[in-house]
Amino acid sequence: MSQHIFKTTRAGEPISVLLGWDRPLEYFFLVVEQVSVENNDEIYLYSNLDDPGAIDCSLDYFRQKLSELGISVPDSMFIEAESDRKHNVGNRLVEHHLE
């Protein structure tokens, strides 16, 4: 699977956004985690595995989910994930940054 990672903060807490293309299952995925600074616990703010609406969805669906969470990510994440789908890319890891 391809993995596109963006690290940022939300309400003063560090979060990590993971977006990508799952080649064997042939669908996009999105996971948003908040990492507690105090005890290093991970809190899942969103996972496509817990969202029945995310089955075989488009990237626009995940754009909406991120918007609902108040999280902005670089457009490059969506551009690269779509390219991964088009070329059926797996085993790719890219960290994205604001431009």
N, C-alpha and C positions, 0 to 999 in steps of 0.2 A: 504494500500500500504506500501511497505517497503521503507525506506528512508536511504540512505547512504550519509553522508555529509563529505566534506573535505573543510577546509578553508585554503587559501593560498594567495599569492599576484601575481599580473601580472602588469608589468610596474609600480611598486610602489603602486598600488591600491589594496585594499583587495577584494578578490573574494570568492565566495562560490559555490561549485560544489555539486549538488544534483542528485544522481543516484539511481534508484530503480525499483522495480517490482510493477506494478499496478494490483493487484489481480482481481478486478471486470472487468477491460478491457483486461486483459491478454496480457500486453505488457510492455516492459522496457520504462523508460523515463529518460530524462536528462535535467537539467536546470542549466545554469551557470549565476550567477549574479555578477556584480561589485557594490560595495557599495561606494559611494562618501563620503569621510571623511568630506569634508567641509559642506555639507548640508544633509547628510544621505539619499540621493536619491539612489534608486536601478536601475541599468541599466542592462537589460537582454542582455548578450553577446550571449546566445544561449538558445532556448527552443524547445524541440521536437514538441510542439504544432504549431510552426511556420515553421516547416520543413516537406514538403510533402514526402520527402524520408525516414522519420523516422517512417513511419507507419509499424508496425509489423516487425521492424528491429532487428538485432542481436546486442549484446554488441560490436562486432567488429566495427559496424557502429559508435557507440558513441566513441569508442577509437579513431577512425579517426577524428571525430569532435573535440575532445579535442586536438589532435595533431595539427590540423589546427589552433586552437586558441593558441597554444604554451603552453598548460597546461598539466602538469604531475600530475597524482593522484596515490595513493597507489594501487597496484594490488589487495589488499584485497577488495577494493570496487567492482571490477568486479567479484571476486571469490564469495563474499557474495551475490551479486545481482543475480548471476546465481543460487546459492543455494536457494535463495528465490523463483525464478521461478520454480525450480525443485520441491520444497516442497509447492508451492503456498502460500507463507507466506505473511501476511498482518500485519499492525499495528506494525511494527518494526522500530526502530530508532537507528542508529549507527553512531557515529562520528569517522572518520578514521584519522590517523596521519601517517606521514612519519616514516618509521622504521629506 
